[in-house]
């Protein structure tokens, strides 16, 4: 329920339609809530949108707001709202934002992905896939412990100012974070809004397999393209005909390999996931790639941060022009 999914409708394709109630939720956010010292222009704009959430907002109305931060918040939210109005569904809006490289605050884009994932996984009963989907819209921190690659929600950890390792193994007075397992998986449904489960992304284990399934589901839901996504154990002796970095760190590694650079062991140790993607219909792929697989690379930053960029899977695949054009 934390996503606000219940405030949305669906179109005939099953994509999400924004409603008046959904837009009003944004008006209630702390960034837009009218403080006691707000100027008359901000109060008037807020009241007008509560009455008609889709009304046209002229630039002069936002420009009249005295507080600089408030003015910037309103500019972002109105631009986001107008994009929703233009493209009608949340899915089409996100695709448009990804293709246009629109610069909006991450909190807005993450919320869009959260809602879209909630929609795509509506009938999913696999807690591992649901937890893996959180990587698409929740910043993570990764710890490698005794050969296991463990991903925990960064915001949950930051709230207690503890390291992932300390939290997971009770080395502090902070929270104990359980790693999702077959023994506790059934409790995920009651705890999902807490984002307090860690996911084991070690190669060959269920978490990484679940992430591959979520990636395939995301592509099918957003692009109507069927793909097979298989986790690989290592990045050695692969013909890198095409690759997609699932995050900024993964993209840098892919760029280095593409240019023939050697990857040292320290860089290799930052790899969190390597996947081989194949298209069920190779006819939609550009000739340069043909039936060759696409490699997906996920890596953590030097300080253990992990943030997937789901937009890369929408704009980075080697699709023919007509298939890429179908996104608009």
N, C-alpha and C positions, 0 to 999 in steps of 0.2 A: 504493500500500500504506500510505501514511502515515495514511490515514483510519481504518484498522481495519475496512474493509468486509468483509474476508475472515472476520471473526469473527461475522458476522451471517447469519441465515437469511432467507428470503422467505416471505410468505404467498401465498394464491392470487391476490391482486391484484397481487403483485409488490412490495409494500411490505416494509420491513425489520423483522425480528423480533430483538429483543435476546436474547442468549444469556448463559449463565453466564460464558463466557470474556470476553465484551464488558464485563460489569460488573466483572470482576476487573481489566481494564485500568485502570479508574478507580481501583481500590484501589492500583494500583502508581504512580499519578501522584505527583509530588513533593509536591503539596499534602496528600496523604493517607498518604504513606509514613511509617511510624512512626520518628521520630528516636530516637537513643539515650536522650535524657532524657524520653521520653514517659511520661505517667502510666499507671498500671495500667488505668484505665478505657479509655483510648484503645487500649492494646495488646489488651485483651480484645475490644473492638468490632472492631478490624481482623482479629484471628484468627478471630472468629466469622463474619465476612462472607466471608473467604477460604474457609471451609468451606461456607457456605450464602449465596451472594450476594444471595438474595431474602428472607432472613429478616426478620421484623418487627423494627424498631428503635424502641424506646420513647424518648420525649423525655428520660426520666430518664437513659438511657444516654449520650446526647450531652451532657446537662447536667452529667454527672459528669466530663467531660473538663476538665482544669485550664487548658490553654492556650486563650486567647480566640480566636486566629486558627484554631487547629485545630478548635475547637468550631464556628466559623462555616463552615469548609470542609465539615465533616461534615454540618451542617444542609442546606447547598445540595445536596450530592451525594445525600443520602438523599431529599430532596424530589424531585430529578430522577429518581432510580431508582424511587421510588414512582409517579411520573407515567408512566414507561415501563411499569411493571407494570399500571397501570390501563388504559392505552390500547393496550397490546400492541405496536404498531408505532412506529417512529421518526417516520414521517410523521404519524400520528394524534397522537402526543405533541407534535410541533412545532405542529400546528394548534391543539391545546388550549392550549398555552402562549401562542400568539399571541393567541387569542381572550380568554384570561383576563388578558392583560397581566402574566403572571407575571414577577417580577423575579428572574432567575437571572444568575450571572456570564456575561458575553459569551462567555467561553471555552467554556462548556457549550453555549450556543446555536449558536455558530459551528461547533463540532464536529458537532452534529446536522445543520446545513445541509450541511456538507462531505460527510457520509455520504449524505444524501438526494440531493445533486447527483451524487455518484459513482454512485448507483443509477439515477437518471434518465438519466444520460449513458452508461450501461454499453455501449451499442452505437454510441456516437458516434465517428466517425473524423475529425472536424474539429478541428484544434488550436486554431483561433480560438475556437470555441465552448467548448472545454475551458478555455482561458485566460480567456475572458469569465466563465465560471462561477465562477472564483476570486474575482471581485468580490463574490459573494454571501456569502462566509465569510472573506475575508482583507481586512484594512484596507489601503487604497491611498494613495499620494501622487501627486498629479497635477502635471505640469509642462507649460506651454505653450511650445513652442519653434518659432519660425519658422512659426507658424500651425498646428502640429500639437499635438494634445492627447494626451499620453503618460501612461499610468497604470502605476506600478510598485509592487511589493509593499512596504508600509511596513516590515514586520518585517525583510525582507531588507536594506533600505536602512539601517534603524536599527542593524543589527548592525555596520555599518561607519561609522556616523556621517557619512554623506555626503548631499549633496542629490541629488534625482533627476536633475537636469541634469548634475551632475558625474559621477555614476555612468554615465549613459547615454552620455556623450561623452568619458569618460576624462580629465576635468579634475582628477583627483586620483589618489592612490595606491590608492584603494579599488577595489571591483569594477567591472567594465564590465558594464552591463546591456544586453543586446541587445533590440531591439524586434522582436517576432514579425513575421515576413515570410514570403513564399512561398519565399524562399531558405533559411531556417533552420527552417521549420515542422516538418519531419520529425524534428528533434532534440527536439521538445517531449516526446515519449514517454519519452526517457531522462532528461529534466531536470525533469519535472513536480513531483517532490517537493521540488525546490530553490526553486520559486517565483521564479525569477530572470529570467523574460521580462517585458518591458514590453509593454503593449498599446496600440496606436494607436487612440484613440477619436475621432479627428477625424471630423466629419460627412461622410458620403458614402464612408467607407472601410470596409474589411472588418471591423474590430474592432467598430464600432458596430452593424453589421448582425448580427454574431454575438451581441452582447449582446441584441438584440431577439429573436433565435431562442431564446436561453436563457431569457429572460423568458417567452416563450410555452410553452416546454417545462416550466418550473417550474409554471405555472398548470395545464397539462394533467395533469402528474403528481400534483399535490397536490389539485386540485379537480375533475379529470375534466371540464374545460371547454376547448373548442377556441377559441382566439383567434388573431388575426393582429396582430402587433406590427411596425410600420413606423417606422424612424428618420425624423425630420424634420430639416430643415436649420436652421430658426429658429423662434422663438416670437413670431410676429406674426399679428395678425388671426385668431386662433383663437377659436371659440365654446367657452369653457371650461364646458361643461355638467357635466363631472365630471373630476376629476383625482386622481392618486395620486402623492404624493411618494415617490420610491424611496429617499430618505434624508432626514435632518433638514433639510439645507439646501434640498433640492428641495421639501420640504413648505412651508417658509417662503416660497419664491418662489410656489408655487401658492396659498398663503393670500393673499398680497398681490394676485395677479392676480384671485383670486376676489372680493376686496373692492374691486376697481376701481382699485387703486393702479398708478401708472406704474412700470415697471422701468427703472432707470437703466442706463447702459452698463457700469458696474463690476459690477453684479449680473448683468447679462446675460452678461458675460464669464466668470462662474463656472459657467454652464451647461455640463455635460459631456455630457448626452444628453437629447434630447426625443423621445418616441415616441408614436405614435398607435395605440391598441389598439381593435380592433373584434371583436365577438363573432360567431362564425359562426351562433349561434342567438340572435337578439335577443329571443326569448321568455323567456329567463331573466333579463332585465335589468328593473329597475324602470321604471315608466311614465315617470317624470320624464326618464330618459335615452333610453329607446327605442333607436333605431338610431343615435343620435349616438355618436361615438367617445369613448373615455376617453383622456386625455392623461397620460402618465407623465413625470415630471420628475426628472432626476438632476443634482445640482450639487455642486461641491466647496466646502469651507469656505474662510474667508479665508486660511488658511495652507496650502491645497492638499490638505487631507485629504479622503478619500472613503471612506464606509462605507455600502454598500447595506443596507437593512433589508428583507429578503425577506418578513418577516411582513406588511408593508404591502400586498403583493400578495394576501394571503390574507384580510385583513379590510377592505380598502379599496375593493374592486370593488363596483359598484352592482347587486348580485344580489338577486333576489326572495327573500322570506322562506324559501320552501321550499328554494331552492338554497343559500342561506346556511346554513340549518339542517342541510343534509346534511353539513356539515363536522364536526359533533359526533360 
